[in-house]
Amino acid sequence: METQVSRRNVWVLPLAVLGVAALIALNELGYQHSVDAAASMHREEQKSNALHTLLQQVLDAETGQRGFLLTGDEQYLVPYAKAITQIDGTLESLKTHYADDNAVDSERVVALSSFVRRKLAELEVTVKDRRAGGDSETWMRVVRSDVGRDSMNGARHEARALLDSATLNLAMSQRAIDSSLSVSRIGVTIAALLGLLAFHLYLRQTVRLSVVEETQRQVLARERVGLEAQVRDRTIRLTVLATHLQTAQEDEREHLARELHDELGALLTAAKLDVARIRSKIPADNEGLTRRFSHLNEMLNAGISLKRRIVEDLRPSSLTHLGLKAALEILTREFAVNTGVAVATDLDALELTDNAALTTYRVVQESLTNISKYAKAKAVKVTVKKLDQHIEIVVADDGLGFDVDERLAASHGFAGMRHRVEALCGTLSVTSIIGHGTSVRGDFPRSPLTERVLIPSTT
């Protein structure tokens, strides 16, 4: 399904791009046509304005000429002279405007220019005669002749034809603009429809993708739940196995300690008694045998001491016979004597189950062992406290310290301590700063599973 959605999704972007490209192209085309049409309209308006201006200038010149002829007043020649001066510029402007136009309009401009100049020549002749003070019949004859009228009519005819052509061109340009606007409107409509279609397809595909993603999330969630269940199951199995192995190890230690104490201890004691009995029967003057039996007795005593240390390491008898506090006091005292490190203790009297007491003892024992091997500490403090809700164990030193992440990852001793404490539903943490010592902190809850409540004696 995801593949089908992906294939359909391929068409959305090209469709959207096509719509945008079409809209841009149509708008650009319409804009260009509109610009061209507007420029054409501007040129036609300039032509029309120039034609109207030319006719007005010719009319102004003729009006000034007639006023001067009738009155002889030079004031009438002011607008005449101004119009004559401006007509040449207007004619040049018309020639420029029609330079690139069709041949018919160009010919009309030439004809218009010819008529205008003939009219100006007729005006100039009459003005000169009137100024010269000649016979009025002369200039009146010129005025009454058809030369001026024909020239003016010809100029009007050509100008009107040019104006009609300009008006036609204006109308065509206006239609071109309207056509461009229509095309643009159609293009915008088509682009909008394409955009709506693309948006509709996008929404459909978004919904389908959402369904696919939701399905995948559900599959992944089920797989994650299954994996988490497997991890929990295997973790529980490994924890049970580790606890069983640890318990078996302690049981084996206890069995071995008992065997060493009972069997090996009895053998060594019997051997020592036999040596003493045999030595008593050796003559006093036999120094060689005496020295040998003395050496043998010393060796037996050393063996008995070694047996006792091994038994204590395997299963501390002080913990069994004297209780946790006394056992920890003996342990810390022997540590101080053997290492020369000052040890301070703060121990509460606790009555714990055998497992909890052994765990507490082992945590302190393993911590002291690590201190003696690596810490190079000068002082150690061991704290075992009974708090409101839990039992707290702290072993802190002022030694070298270490990188916790690096050391703990490769330390089986810390892993064993942590497992022992976690088996009692507790936690074990290690904090260390290089050059500022290490602190091992363990705690586990006070509960009937880990603590036996002391019942006061009635005697």
Secondary structure, DSSP 8 states (H G I E B T S, - for coil): -HHHHHHHHTTHHHHHHHHHHHHHHHHHHHHHHHHHHHHHHHHHHHHHHHHHHHHHHHHHHHHHHHHHHHH--GGGHHHHHHHHHHHHHHHHHHHHHTTTS-HHHHHHHHHHHHHHHHHHHHHHHHHHHHHHT--HHHHHHHHHSHHHHHHHHHHHHHHHHHHHHHHHHHHHHHHHHHHHHHHHHHHHHHHHHHHHHHHHHHHHHHHHHHHHHHHHHHHHHHHHHHHHHHHHHHHHHHHHHHHHHHHHHHHHHHHHHHHIIIIIHHHHHHHHHHHHHHHHTS-TT-HHHHHHHHHHHHHHHHHHHHHHHHHHHHS-HHHHHT-HHHHHHHHHHHHHHHH--EEEEEE----B-HHHHHHHHHHHHHHHHHIIIII--SEEEEEEEE-SSEEEEEEEE-S----HHHHHHT-HHHHHHHHHHHHTT-EEEEEE-TTS-EEEEEEEE-STTTB--------
